[in-house]
Amino acid sequence: MKLTIVPPQGFNEHIELAHAIHQEAQVSPWKLSTFADCFTKPYYGVFAFENDKIVGYAIMLEVVDEATLMDIAVDSGARGKGIGRALVDFVIETSVKNAMREMWLEVRESNHTAIALYESSGFEHIETRKNYYTVKNNDDGHDKSNGNSAQKENAKIMKWTNPAF
């Protein structure tokens, strides 16, 4: 597996493949234009490649000395191979290099696999946002409610603190 901060060259050929992973992973996915914008400053993105194919990504926002893991996903066919762990490790290492004091994220309460990964990486549960995420409510897994009477799920707010500070 190869991890790389998204380079300007080759960006256009890879962004649609990464966006397809995003669409599969999210109940309410972003438009391609919004997703692509999250790979420009002050954001940066990381692509995970396996056999020259994108199998995962992470999107980070760094402002002053605080980082936020905005989005992270691994292709469903590539899960369980350590790609999510490698992406989390990579963004933590990059945050340390960039002198970030802390990193924040939010995760669905029901995403026990991700929560275990974050906790094992040093993230702590700080608070809960009630009724934050829309829940899947149809056969294709995407929210079609347009915000009307959709079921909601809590988000766990988690924080990693740089041990150098």
N, C-alpha and C positions, 0 to 999 in steps of 0.2 A: 504494500500500500504506500502511496505517496501523498503527502499533504503539502499544499502550497497556498500561500496568500495569493488571492486572485490577481493575476497579472493583466495589464491592459491588453497585451497581445493574446489572441485566442479567446477573449472574454465573450464575444458575441456567439461563438460556436458552442460555448459551454453553458451560457446562462439559461437557455431554454431547457436543457437537460436538468440542470439544478432546479429550475422552477417546476418541472414535472415532479420531482421528488417532494418539493414543498407542497404542491397541490395534493399529492397523495397523503401527506402527513398531516395536513391541517384541515380542520372542519370548515373554516372560513378563510381560504387562501387569499393572498394578496394578488392583485393584477401583476402581470409580467413587468410592466413599467415600474410599479412600486417596488417589486422584488429587485429588479436590476438597479434601481436607485440606491438600494441599501448596500451596494458594493462600491459606493463612491464616498469620499471624505465628507463627514468625519467618521463614517463607517469603514469597516474593511471586512472582506469575506475570505473564507478558507474553503477550498475544494479538496475533497478526498477522492483520490483516483485509485482504482484497482484495475489492472490490465488496460490502462489508458481510458477507462470509462469512469465518469463521475458516479460515485456511490454515496456521497454525502457532502454536507456543507455546514458551515457555521457562519453566522453574521454577527459582528461585534460593533459596538459603538463605544468610542473612547472620548471622554470630555474631561479635560484637566487631569485629575488623578483617579477618575472613576470609570470603570468599564461596565457595559451591560451586554450580556449575551442575549441578543434580540431574537434569534431563531437558530435552531439546529435541527437537522434531520438526516436520517440514513435511509437509503432505498430499502424497501421492505424485503427484497431478495438478498440483501447484504447484511441484515441485522444479525447480531449474535457473534460477529467476527471481530469485535474490538474497535470498530470504526468510530462509534460514538465516543468511546474512551479516548481514542487517539485525538479526536477533534477537541474534546474538553481539555486534555493535557496540553495540546498545542496552543489553545487560546489562553490558558493559564500561563504557560511559559512566555507567550508574547506579552501578556499583561505585566508580568514581572520585568521583562526587558524594557517595557515602555513606562516603567515606574508607576503603574496603577496601584493605588492603595487597596482597592476593593473591586469586586465584580458582583453584579446583581443579575438575577434572572427570575423568571416566574414560570411555574410549571403546573400543569393540571394535577389536582390531588389524586386522580385515578391513575396517573402515569408512574406506577411504582418502580418500574425499571429505570426510568430517568431519575427519579428521586434517589434511588439507591446509588446510581452512578454519581450524581452530584454530591451526595453525602460522603461517599468514599473519596471524593476529590477535595474535600474540605469545606464544602458549602454547608451553611447552617440555616435552618428554617427560622425566619425572622418574624413573619406575620402571615395572615391569611386574608386574601381578598375574596369576599363573599360574592357568589354568583357572577364571576368574572368571565368565564369561558362559555361559549355556546356549546351545547351537547349535540352530537350527531343525532339526527332525527328522521333520516330516510334511508333508502336502500343504497344509494351511492356514497353515503358517508358524509356528504356536505350539507351544510345548513341551508335550507331553502325558505326560512321563515321570514326573511327581510326584517328581523328584529321583533316580529309579532309573536308573543306568547311562546317563545322558545324556552326549552329547559336550559338551566344554567348549572355550571359546576364551579366550585371554588378553585382559586389559584393559590399555590404556596409561593411566597416571596422568599427567595434564598439569597444568601450573601456569602462570598468567599473573601477572606481578608488576607492580604499579602503579608506573610510572616516577616518580611524585611522591614516593616513599619511598626 
